[in-house]
Amino acid sequence: RTHFKKGHRPANWKGDNAAYSTIHDWIRKVLGRPNYCEDCGRTDAKKFEWANISGEYKRDVTDYKRLCTKCHMIMDGTMNNLHWKGAMI
């Protein structure tokens, strides 16, 4: 693994223009794994995720919040689009 001096970036560094998955990997590395939901307060959900607040996927730690999967889907509007056996969830 190559290590760079702080403040120095490799030539292929893309910053805010990095891929979606790269930004999510970065936020997990910087902030760790979330273990509670900032919206509903749950600590017992099966999964917690970092949710991007602005939708711009910037490398800004203040642009993310901890959410359980359900609250993340509600925030993103995904919950409204889910259908299970022909009925809304």
Solvent accessible surface area in square Angstrom, and as a share of the most:
residue,aa,sasa,rsa
1,R,225,0.82
2,T,100,0.58
3,H,148,0.66
4,F,113,0.47
5,K,157,0.67
6,K,205,0.87
7,G,68,0.65
8,H,114,0.51
9,R,149,0.54
10,P,45,0.28
11,A,121,0.94
12,N,119,0.61
13,W,101,0.36
14,K,131,0.56
15,G,14,0.13
16,D,84,0.44
17,N,131,0.67
18,A,16,0.12
19,A,62,0.48
20,Y,135,0.51
21,S,69,0.44
22,T,59,0.35
23,I,1,0.01
24,H,26,0.11
25,D,78,0.40
26,W,54,0.19
27,I,0,0.00
28,R,103,0.37
29,K,149,0.63
30,V,74,0.43
31,L,60,0.30
32,G,30,0.29
33,R,209,0.76
34,P,15,0.09
35,N,101,0.52
36,Y,84,0.32
37,C,1,0.01
38,E,81,0.36
39,D,79,0.41
40,C,67,0.40
41,G,50,0.48
42,R,105,0.38
43,T,101,0.58
44,D,107,0.56
45,A,19,0.15
46,K,211,0.90
47,K,118,0.50
48,F,32,0.14
49,E,36,0.16
50,W,12,0.04
51,A,0,0.00
52,N,9,0.04
53,I,91,0.46
54,S,55,0.36
55,G,49,0.47
56,E,115,0.51
57,Y,72,0.27
58,K,68,0.29
59,R,51,0.18
60,D,54,0.28
61,V,58,0.33
62,T,107,0.62
63,D,11,0.06
64,Y,13,0.05
65,K,45,0.19
66,R,66,0.24
67,L,0,0.00
68,C,3,0.02
69,T,45,0.26
70,K,120,0.51
71,C,18,0.11
72,H,28,0.12
73,M,48,0.22
74,I,95,0.48
75,M,68,0.31
76,D,85,0.44
77,G,25,0.24
78,T,55,0.32
79,M,30,0.13
80,N,108,0.56
81,N,112,0.58
82,L,59,0.29
83,H,122,0.54
84,W,155,0.54
85,K,171,0.72
86,G,74,0.71
87,A,58,0.45
88,M,110,0.49
89,I,121,0.61
